[in-house]
Structure formats: C-alpha cells, structure tokens
Amino acid sequence: MSVEITSPRFKDNAKRALADGPLQAALSKVGPGFIGKRTAAADKLPEFDALRDSARDIKDHTLAHLDLYLERFEEKVKAAGGHVHFAVDAADARDIVTKICRDLGARTVTKGKSMISEEIGLNDHLSAAGIEPVETDLGEYLIQIRGEAPSHIIAPAIHLNKEQVEEDFRRVHTHLAPERNLSEPTALLAEARGELRQKFLVADVGITGANFLVAETGTSIIVTNEGNGDLTQTLPKAHIVLASLEKLVPTLEDVSQLLRVLARSATGQEMSVYTTFSTGPRRPGDPDGPGEYHVVILDNGRSGMLGGPLKEMLRCIRCGACMNHCPVYHAVGGHAYGWVYPGPMGSVLTPALIGIEKGANLPNASTFCGRCEEVCPVRIPLPKLMRHWREKEFERHLTPAPQRYGLAVWGFFARRGWLYRPATGLAMTLLSVLGRKKGRFAALPLAGGWTGHRDFPAPEGGTFQAQWRAQRAARNTRHANRDAKKDARP
Amino acid sequence: MTSSRDTVFASVRRALGVTSQEAPRRQEADGRLAGHPRGLVPARAQLPAAARLALFKDMVVAAAASIDHLPSADDVPGAVASYLRGRNLPPTILRGGDARLAALPWHREPNLDVWIGPSDGRQLAGLSHAFAGVAESGTLVMLSGPDNPSTLNLLPDHHLVVLDAADVAGDYESVWTRIRERFGPGVMPRTVNWITGPSRSADIEQTLLLGAHGPRSLHVLLVGGA
C-alpha cells in the first residue's frame, strides 16, 4: 500500500466516513469489544496501575540513555551472528531492505505485521523491485488484497465486514471452487490459512516488525496471536526485523514489565498467544530457523523528538488502547486520519513525522475528553501533546482564517475587561431572552458548525464572571460575619 | 562520507545533549544491564508450589488450551495416544530429539508412530518439551535448538507439550534467571517462544476464532508434582 498522505483532508475524510453505512456498522463494535476486555483484564490484576508506572519509568530511563543502549544492542546482535543497519529515513530503510533481498536473490517475501513497514511504504517499493511482498497477518492480508492502508494499529481490517472479505476472497482466490461456502468467518479464516500456508513455505525472506528490542541480549521481540509472525521469521532463508529507535528496552526483566501491560491494554488478554524472542540466525545444529538475521533500526525523525516537548510520545508501545477508547476514532475510523497512525497516538505522532503543515488537522480531531491518557499503559499525556501541536499550528499561522479572526476578536475584548464584561453580559442577556421559550437554539448565526449537529443551550443566568463575582461577594460577607462573631467572643 | 549509523547516533546524542562518554550515564546503563533488576512482580506470580501449579492449570485452560496432569513421565506416551484417539487423528506424532522425550517408554504404545525432526507443515500433531511454564498467565516457554525445533511449535494442527511440574515458575523473571544459568549472562538461544494458548485471530469483525496460522489446539502434558 502506498503511503499517500490525506491528513490535510481530514475534515472531508471524516464527513465521508460519517456517511459510510458499512463503516459505521463496523466502528460501532470497536468500543464495546475492546473497552470491556481491557477493563476486565485490568481489574483482574491488582498491580495493573503500578505496572503502568513501572512501564513508564522503564521507557523514560531507556530514552534518556538511548545512545548507550543502542550501542549495546548492536554489539550483542553482532555477537550472535546478526547484522544491525541504521536508517536515517524511510528511503534509507527501503534501500537497506531491498538490498538484503536482492543479495539473497529473493523473489517472494512474507511479512508479519509491521507499522514501520507501512510508515516507510515498503510493499510498493519491493513490488517495484520485482520482489513480491505477502502480508500474512490476516487483517494485513485483507487490506493488502484490497489495496488499502490499515485503519487500526493492531486490528488493521477493523473497518471491514465479513461480506466484504468474502467478496475479496472470491475475487482474488480464483483457483478455488466458485461454489464454495464462505458465509461464516470460520470458512474465511480456513481459506486464508490454506492460501498463506503455501506462501510461508516458499518465501525467500521473512520481514517482521518488533514490539521491543532488548539491549542486554541483542534480541528482537514480536507479539502476535495468529502465529504468522513466527512462521514468517522461522521458515525463510533470512529474517529481517524492522524497528524504530524507541523500541529499545534495557533488559529481559524490563521487557517483562512492559509485556504485562501490553496485551491487557490491547486486547484484554493476560498474555498474547505468541511472544517470540529472536536472537541472531540459526545456530549450528539447529534443525530450523533463518540463516541470516538483520535488524533495521529506523530513525525517521524520532531522534529529534528525544530532547523536546514530544519526547513522552516515544514511550508508546503501540497497544491501540487510545484509539479503542477515543470517541473521535469511534466516529470516523482510522482511514480518516489520512496516514499510517490513527487515533490519539496518531494525532501526536503523525505531525512529528510528516510535519505539522500536513498534520495540523489531527491534533484538532479530539474532544480532549482525556480517556486516551487514562488508559495509556505508559501514561503518555496525549491531550497535553495534542495541545502542544495546536499551539504550534497557531504560531505558524496554519489555523484557518475564520478561526484566527474569531480568536483575534475574542482576544481584543478579553484583554480589555471594561469592554469584555458589558459585551458578554449583553450577549448573554440577549441569548437568554431569545431562547427563553425553548431553552435551546436549533440554529444560530455564525455557529452553524455546532447547531448543524446538535442544539445550543440557551444561557440561564449571568456570565461566568458575573456569577463568580456574586459568589465571592457572598463568601466575603459570610467570612466577615464569622470574623465579627469571633471578635465578639469574650 | 557519513554513514547512516553515524548520522543516527549523532542526532540522538545531540537531542539528549550528551557525548556517550559521560561516566555516570555509562555506569547507570551498564549497571542496569549487568544487574537486570526485577521490577514489580504481581502477587499472583509469587504463590507457594501447590497454589502455583493450580493457578498454572487454570490459566492454561483460560487461554483456551487443554491440560492433562500425569503422575509420571512414563505416562506421556499413553496420554499422547489417547489424545490422538480422542480427536480421531491418525496415531502419528512428530517430535524433536530432546533426550527427555527420547527416554520415554514409547514401546508401551506399539500402534503409535513416533517420528523425529522439524516439521515441514505436513504433520497433524507435534510434540515438544517445554523449558518452563509460567503460572501467572499459563504461558509455556519453548527454546529452539536441536532438541526442540521451532517449527514443531507452529506448523502442526495439534501441538502437544510436555512440561515438568518442577519447571513451572510463578513469574517470567524466574525463567530468565534459569536461562541465564543455562546459557550465560546476556546470551539467548536463537528463539524463545512464549506460547499462551492456541493460535487465534479476531481480524474478521472482531469474532475470535482459533487456529489462524499456528496450531488449532494446544495440549499440555504436565508431569509430576501432584
């Protein structure tokens, strides 16, 4: 899938998503499914919140010593007979992977799910080089045969329904009997298993992502439920791991802490089915395993986040809990965000990776309800980081003109209290008189964006400032009375 | 010409405002790598032996796997034969060369065909010996190597795993301690597979289905400790 960026068109994307019936039906299942499972898993482990603190601290410690842990990781991979390649940007990473494949004479590549692969647009690049990439995670396979991008970081095909999957399978698997029954999800899964089993067995190279890299041992870790990532890395001649800088953790003990919060936050499992620790290539005497082991470590703008206000974003372990709990994601789905990373984590990360000029809409696609921060296993203050981008957007004059003028007018009054108080008081009185009958407005001039979808409540009392003054006056009177009483005591 | 490696390291160091030569930072990182401090270990991962074993069995079942608790390793061939019979599978199993599996009294099951080697995807049932189990999540810990090929964990439809009850740890950390004792500090086998239940996917309409790419069934043969 190419990485065409449509984030600047977020508003159009969102409108289209809201009007898309099948998509809305699929999205209606996101909240109920994921939220309940995560809550149940968290409730079953009394130490869950303390483990989140521990996970946060481990990530912060690692990031503060990233240069040193990267050195050690590289040293340990080499000692185990593997190779480490550093990539400055996406083009660099694509070239490294293509060269490894070419050197091996590879024609087909199986792939475990990797968001880095999506980020660097690897599949198109491999295809152009005459190497066939085959996605093997069921969700990734579904979107690959549809030519789509993932709409969720752990459930890439969450926007599809089973009828769409059946249609695609009939279109693509033309060598199978046309009269076969594919009405049940089990039949679809069995068909995908059969098709992909063949691909696993003949692939020349297997490419996976990494949930974590362990400096202590030079180990890469993938976490899956299907087992596709394991088949991808075990069967071919070479295993290539795509990872970004911040996947590093110091030790096996540290990664155990993180694994205790990852699956619970993602799918509500105690532990995912397959957690696989890979260190170097096949050893002498091993009856299976890849002959070569390569780790490609991608920067692509992340190092620039390390010392700055966005560094907390680098703690992210890609569990997807933030989007699973996000009302905006529930409403518009992942594709509306217009690039690889959707939801709250995408709204912070995307502008950092593709630039605020293209990503400015995303940090605004939030109600600031704060649920993302509440559930984040590494306690990333996502609303704060989105606010950072909103400020940057304003500073760089990227905010749309009407909004800027509106804020300028408001700012003019707000800085002049003697003008602000009577003006707001007048507006309040006017609105409460006009809206007295119904208590709300179905339409208001200049506020169509609000009243187009819901009513605007009519004000019931004075302005906030007026009420504040009244309350303070009342309190002062009470205190004065009490003090007067105290003084009156003998 | 500057290599990508140099560019990435330079940019990390610039952002952190460091040179990588600062002694206190190095000491802190080296100390952590050498000391690998345990973090927070949940109470449920620190139970006494009997409760730990009971929790392990519960968690295995909760992960949609099945379990037989056998009095002794000598009962394994019979349990394998009976598992295959119970599921109408041919009496054939592929296993690795693990000495503990080789030492089992296979002659007691004359009708059971036992093959040795890695899987090429054509076998319905595979048998491995686990290095450890972890009670807190019902997880099996498998090490790759000549004795227990990784393909056995992944390709057969039915994966049967022998686990010595004495090797059931409460937490993951205790297993890392054992791996360091076996392989030396900072050294790992090529692959360590943690397996918690049979393969599954919920990628079609979030409906959870077993047997995505790996085994459709996972069956644990827990030996001893009863």
Interface residues (C-beta under 8 A of the other chain):
Chain A: A26 K29 V30 G33 L45 P46 E47 A50 L51 S54 I58 H61 A64 H65 L66 D67 L68 Y69 L70 E71 R72 K76 A80 H85 F86 A87 V88 D92 T136 D137 L138 G139 L142 A155 P156 A157 I158 L160 N161 K162 V165 P185 T186 L188 L189 A190 A192 R193 L196 R197 F200 L201 A215 E216 T217 G218 T219 N225 E226 G227 N228 D230 L231 T234 L235 L245 P250 T251 L252 E253 D254 S256 Q257 L259 R260 T267 Q269 E270 M271 S272 V273 Y274 T275 T276 F277 S278 T279 G280 P281 R282 R283 G285 D286 P287 D288 G289 I297 D299 S303 G304 M305 L306 G307 G308
Chain B: S3 S4 R5 T7 V8 F9 S11 V12 R13 R14 A15 L16 G17 V18 S20 R25 R26 E28 A29 D30 R32 L33 H36 P37 R38 G39 L40 P42 A43 R44 M59 A62 A63 G96 G117 P118 D120 G121 E136 S137 G138 T139 S144 G145 P146 P149 S150 T151 N153 L154 L155 D171 Y172 E173 W176 I179 G186 V187 M188 P189 R190 T191 V192 N193 W194 I195 T196 G197 P198 S199 R200 S201 A202 D203 I204 E205 Q206 T207 L209 G211 A212 H213 G214 P215
